[in-house]
Amino acid sequence: MEVLVLRRWMRNATENHHRKPLSRFQGYGRSRIRSSAAVVVVVAGLVIPAVSAVPSAAAPQPKPGQFVYVANTQSDTVSVINAATNKVVATIPVGRNPLEVALSPRRTRAYVTNQGTNSVSVIDTATNKVIATILVKDYPFGVAVSPRGTRLYVVNTASDVLSVIDTATNKVLTTIPVGDHPFRVAVSSRVPRAYVTNQDSDSVSVINTATNKVIATIPVGRNPFGFGISPNGTRAYVTNQVSNTVSVISIATNKVIATIPVGDHPFRIAIASNGIYVYVTNLNTDSVSVISTATNKVVATIPVGRNPFGIAISPNCARAYVANLGADSVSVIDTAINEVVATITVGDEPFGVATGGGSSQSGTLLAKIRRSKGRPHPSGFSSRGQGQGWSDPPQSLRSRR
């Protein structure tokens, strides 16, 4: 019942967005389902140690200066968490009903989609101030930054389009029609491609970022949402909310090659940069499934907070951050032992989460880009079709009171 209500609410919220703001579920209190979901985004390397039943004393710790950014949908703010102390150190006012957060490659900017104002807030991470607001189409949701940080991709769920933004001018360059009720967008690190999950079309749109055209549509499970790309760029993973599965896609053929059963109502995905594990949040079982990419089997299940939605991995790979939509909190998982080691109270109805700072791969990726001999393309890829970057990690729904 909870799954059906959440799906119906997501659809109605987007369809009615031009007439009224989001509203809470009727008959559901804060103790169980909230009328939005929490999402976690990562913009750095995701190296996750192997599953271990014994704590490792040598597990790396979050470094000072590493911060986590959390969009609080009902507070209209972004909380800034010091990952070394697990404390909120700043609160940034943004637009109405902020949903998703993505960081630029150098982590100098944070981009926040605001559902209630059809806009994107641009935050200077040095000052924690909003320095620009970009107007987009109806119901901006998922957001991703291109490898060089020159383009911003924003999913407009109620308009069924993807907005392409020039980050130098903060202007929308074009919009790309995709499937029915799109939610998430991811950018490949290997080829000039972006991928958009279409909830009501049960499909994934494949976009050539050099031409801004849809070049393929991949059928997947029922109501796809989360999307992640393996570090070597050969596989993609899609959560199917109603099918309770994860579809494994071959990037080379744009075909589903495996289907993995997971928990009840899976939403978000985070993939280790070593390519060994995939992490999936299960909304109705209050857990995270850990999938082995070698066997396409669930090898561990981690209990977390109530109604987990988003998930992301810290740049130094020591921690996973899970947004619990039913608890206004973020669970911090020690990835060496796959256990929750801290719970952070954030703003009202947290949604998207992004983490940066510390030992990130961003600098290495940028250095590789600078050394590329190919002619740079505005999308962030060279004319040889090779680029450096990561998939947008990584986002859902709550409502306005």
Secondary structure, DSSP 8 states (H G I E B T S, - for coil): -HHHHHHHHHHHHHHTTTTS-----TT--TTS--SS----EE-S--------SS--TT-----TT-EEEEEETTTTEEEEEETTTTEEEEEEE-SSSEEEEEE-TTSSEEEEEEGGGTEEEEEETTTTEEEEEEE-SSSEEEEEE-TTSSEEEEEETTTTEEEEEETTTTEEEEEEE-SSSEEEEEE-SSSSEEEEEEGGGTEEEEEETTTTEEEEEEE-SSSEEEEEE-TTSSEEEEEETTTTEEEEEETTTTEEEEEEE-SSSEEEEEE-TTSSEEEEEETTTTEEEEEETTTTEEEEEEE-SSSEEEEEE-TTSSEEEEEETTTTEEEEEETTTTEEEEEEE-SSSEEEEEEE-SS-SHHHHHHHHHH--S-B-TTSBBTTS-B--------------
